[in-house]
Amino acid sequence: MHNVYIWRLCESVAMMKKRMLKLLFELMKNAKRSDREIAKIIGVSQPTITRMRQRLEKTAIVDYTVIPDWTEIGFEIMAMTLVKAKGQPEAAEKAKKWALSTPNVVFAAGGEGMGMDYSILSFHKNYSDYSTFVGKLKTAWAENLQDVQSFLMATGKERTLKTLSLKYLEKTWDETD
């Protein structure tokens, strides 16, 4: 009898986790939808979705945001900048302060690959703006900087193969589920 209870409890926890992930992916596809609309999609009540959303907002949702048409708001370039640092402990804290204080930077993280330690995703109005950005990066990181490499992407529709969106991630989760 005890084993049946544990099995049902585990099954219940797995079902709850699956629903939470489904809710998270629904929000990633369109966070503007009401809890009532999402409840219909997931197959639970609206109050359940509201409680689940509140729990996710405490544990798994960092921020709600929109992804605009970059060129419409004046950004022609998205840059992926890779940095090789020296003096790792000192460099990490400086890098974090610099990234947090630089509004062009929308994401920055330490990592590894291609001989680099950090990756920075940033948006720029034009090449001149990007060039100024790199100059400031080199000045700010001077004593901890070993190398900087960038890959520049035009934000216009003519060069975009797939728009930046988190909605695609659900399909990956479905495939591995």
C-alpha positions as CSV (number, residue, x, y, z in Angstrom):
1,M,0.0,0.0,0.0
2,H,2.8,2.4,0.9
3,N,4.5,1.8,-2.5
4,V,1.2,2.7,-4.3
5,Y,1.1,6.0,-2.3
6,I,4.7,6.9,-3.2
7,W,4.1,6.0,-6.9
8,R,1.0,8.2,-7.0
9,L,2.8,11.0,-5.2
10,C,5.7,10.8,-7.7
11,E,3.2,10.7,-10.6
12,S,1.4,13.7,-9.2
13,V,4.7,15.7,-8.8
14,A,5.7,14.8,-12.4
15,M,2.3,15.9,-13.7
16,M,2.6,19.2,-11.8
17,K,6.1,19.8,-13.1
18,K,4.9,19.1,-16.6
19,R,2.0,21.6,-16.2
20,M,4.4,24.2,-14.8
21,L,6.7,23.8,-17.8
22,K,3.7,23.9,-20.2
23,L,2.6,27.2,-18.5
24,L,6.1,28.6,-18.8
25,F,6.2,27.8,-22.5
26,E,2.8,29.2,-23.1
27,L,4.0,32.5,-21.4
28,M,7.1,32.4,-23.5
29,K,5.0,32.2,-26.6
30,N,2.7,35.1,-25.5
31,A,2.8,36.5,-22.0
32,K,0.0,38.9,-22.8
33,R,-2.7,36.2,-22.8
34,S,-5.0,36.0,-19.8
35,D,-4.9,33.2,-17.3
36,R,-8.3,32.2,-18.5
37,E,-7.0,31.7,-22.1
38,I,-4.0,29.8,-20.9
39,A,-6.2,27.6,-18.6
40,K,-8.2,26.5,-21.6
41,I,-5.0,25.5,-23.5
42,I,-3.5,23.6,-20.6
43,G,-6.8,22.1,-19.4
44,V,-6.9,23.4,-15.8
45,S,-8.9,26.1,-14.1
46,Q,-8.1,29.8,-14.3
47,P,-7.3,30.0,-10.5
48,T,-4.9,27.1,-10.9
49,I,-3.1,28.9,-13.6
50,T,-3.0,32.1,-11.5
51,R,-1.4,30.2,-8.6
52,M,1.0,28.4,-10.9
53,R,2.0,31.7,-12.6
54,Q,2.7,33.3,-9.2
55,R,4.9,30.3,-8.3
56,L,6.8,30.6,-11.5
57,E,7.3,34.3,-11.0
58,K,9.0,33.6,-7.7
59,T,11.1,30.7,-9.1
60,A,11.6,30.6,-12.8
61,I,10.5,33.8,-14.5
62,V,13.3,36.4,-14.5
63,D,11.4,39.1,-16.4
64,Y,8.5,39.8,-18.8
65,T,9.6,41.6,-22.0
66,V,8.8,42.1,-25.6
67,I,11.0,41.4,-28.6
68,P,10.7,44.4,-31.0
69,D,11.5,44.8,-34.6
70,W,15.0,46.1,-33.9
71,T,15.3,48.3,-37.1
72,E,11.9,49.9,-36.3
73,I,13.4,51.2,-33.0
74,G,16.7,52.3,-34.6
75,F,19.1,49.4,-34.0
76,E,20.8,48.2,-37.2
77,I,23.3,45.9,-35.6
78,M,23.2,43.0,-33.1
79,A,26.7,42.1,-32.0
80,M,28.0,38.9,-30.4
81,T,31.3,39.9,-28.8
82,L,33.6,37.2,-27.3
83,V,36.2,38.2,-24.8
84,K,39.4,36.4,-23.6
85,A,40.3,37.7,-20.1
86,K,43.3,37.4,-17.9
87,G,43.3,37.5,-14.1
88,Q,40.0,35.6,-13.9
89,P,38.8,36.4,-10.4
90,E,39.4,40.1,-10.8
91,A,38.1,40.1,-14.4
92,A,34.8,38.4,-13.5
93,E,33.7,41.2,-11.1
94,K,34.8,44.0,-13.4
95,A,33.1,42.3,-16.3
96,K,29.8,42.0,-14.4
97,K,29.9,45.7,-13.2
98,W,30.7,46.8,-16.8
99,A,27.9,44.7,-18.4
100,L,25.3,45.9,-15.8
101,S,26.2,49.5,-16.4
102,T,26.2,49.3,-20.2
103,P,22.7,49.7,-21.7
104,N,23.6,48.3,-25.1
105,V,24.3,44.9,-23.5
106,V,21.2,42.7,-23.2
107,F,23.0,39.5,-22.2
108,A,26.5,38.7,-20.9
109,A,27.9,35.5,-19.5
110,G,31.1,33.7,-18.7
111,G,31.7,30.5,-20.7
112,E,34.1,28.6,-22.7
113,G,34.8,27.9,-26.3
114,M,36.9,29.3,-29.2
115,G,39.5,30.2,-26.6
116,M,37.2,32.9,-25.0
117,D,35.9,33.4,-21.5
118,Y,32.9,35.7,-22.0
119,S,30.1,36.3,-24.5
120,I,28.3,39.6,-24.8
121,L,25.1,40.2,-26.8
122,S,24.5,43.9,-27.6
123,F,22.5,46.1,-29.9
124,H,23.8,49.2,-31.8
125,K,22.3,52.0,-33.8
126,N,25.0,51.8,-36.5
127,Y,28.6,50.7,-37.0
128,S,29.9,54.0,-35.4
129,D,27.9,53.2,-32.3
130,Y,29.3,49.7,-32.2
131,S,32.8,50.9,-32.7
132,T,32.4,53.3,-29.7
133,F,31.0,50.4,-27.7
134,V,34.1,48.2,-28.4
135,G,36.4,51.1,-27.6
136,K,34.7,51.5,-24.2
137,L,34.9,47.8,-23.6
138,K,38.6,47.8,-24.3
139,T,39.2,50.8,-22.0
140,A,37.1,49.3,-19.2
141,W,38.7,45.9,-19.3
142,A,42.2,47.1,-20.3
143,E,44.3,45.3,-17.6
144,N,42.2,42.1,-17.8
145,L,41.8,42.0,-21.5
146,Q,43.7,39.5,-23.7
147,D,41.5,39.4,-26.9
148,V,38.2,40.6,-28.3
149,Q,36.4,39.1,-31.3
150,S,33.0,40.1,-32.6
151,F,30.4,38.8,-35.0
152,L,28.1,41.5,-36.3
153,M,24.5,40.8,-37.5
154,A,22.3,43.1,-39.4
155,T,18.9,43.3,-37.7
156,G,16.9,43.9,-40.9
157,K,14.5,41.3,-42.3
158,E,16.4,40.8,-45.5
159,R,19.3,39.2,-43.5
160,T,17.4,37.5,-40.7
161,L,16.9,33.8,-41.1
162,K,14.9,33.3,-37.9
163,T,13.8,36.0,-35.6
164,L,14.9,36.0,-31.9
165,S,12.1,34.5,-29.9
166,L,11.8,32.1,-27.0
167,K,8.6,30.5,-28.3
168,Y,10.6,28.0,-30.3
169,L,12.0,26.3,-27.2
170,E,8.8,24.5,-26.4
171,K,9.3,22.2,-29.5
172,T,12.7,21.2,-28.1
173,W,11.2,20.3,-24.8
174,D,8.4,18.3,-26.5
175,E,11.0,16.4,-28.5
176,T,13.0,15.4,-25.4
177,D,10.0,14.8,-23.2
